[in-house]
Amino acid sequence: MNNNIISKIIWVSIFAAAMAYVESAVVVYLRVIFHPDGFEFPLKKIINDPNIIVEVYREAATLVMLTAVAAIAGKKFWERFGYFIIAFGVWDIFYYVWLKVILDWPASLFDWDVLFLIPVTWIGPVIAPVSVSVIMIVCGIILIFTNQKGMTFKPVFISYLLLLTGTAVILYSFTSDTNATINLGMPKPYRYDLLIISDILFIASFFVSYFKMRRISSPSLAKRG
């Protein structure tokens, strides 16, 4: 049965990596159109161009596809959620892998990028979304194998609180510099302290519930043995 789970994780990851290539290819075309002299900050017209709505819908469609493949791969909610965050993490990381292969960009993980457009423009260094994606992949794998062992993952209230706080912190780090997005100015130095705080909160959010579940499940698992 574990081989079946590993096979699913691999195929979901292959799908996400392939989809990341499609997205990176689109970005290559967009950069040729909007940044023929090279992509750099301050941004030019791509944020204000009327056609950007097409890009917004493309991002929304990407989320739908990731959700769909997770729904197919898993059977229960938390198993499906595990596949979703694995797919999301792999997709996000391989997006930059393919851009590096095609454009030799980013030069480093500290290069700035437009990260997302929903519901507003997110900007930040590449290392920020990549670090979150690594956490998502690890937690997703643990979640799937936990479900396979018959343990029920039930997040406690503090986990939701930590998750929401971490999300708010990192979203603030991505969206607070409106001068660099709305006014197309140079971005302020990124708040790496906020990234570290949010990553710690995300990790704590998952493992608070995970270790509580392990303590509750251990006696019943021992009896089965």
Summary of the structure (lengths in Angstrom):
residues: 225
radius of gyration: 19.2
end to end distance: 17.5
largest distance: 66.5
contacts: 671
relative contact order: 0.12
helix: 71%
strand: 4%
